[in-house]
């Protein structure tokens, strides 16, 4: 993993260690290879999509206990 530290990974190694993920795991290496091979524009698009996904599920999570009627419809539409 020292190659990642010198490759300008921008804290990827520190994040992996903070999450207590085995840095020698095959799946971690595959995920890093896929993510590091993306352009900045593609990463921003993934970032925006993830944000929208999180907002929709946060609205569902708050809406179901408070106003179940519209939150149930939102849940049906999303799923």
URDALIN-V948376 format. One record per run of one state. SS is the DSSP state (h for helix, s for strand, l for the rest). FROM is the first residue (numbers start at 1). TO is the last residue. If there is no record, write none. Layout:
BEGIN
ss: [SS/SS]
from: [FROM/FROM]
to: [TO/TO]
END
This chain:
BEGIN
ss: [l/h/l/h/l/h/l/h/l/h/l]
from: [1/2/7/12/19/26/37/40/67/68/79]
to: [1/6/11/18/25/36/39/66/67/78/79]
END
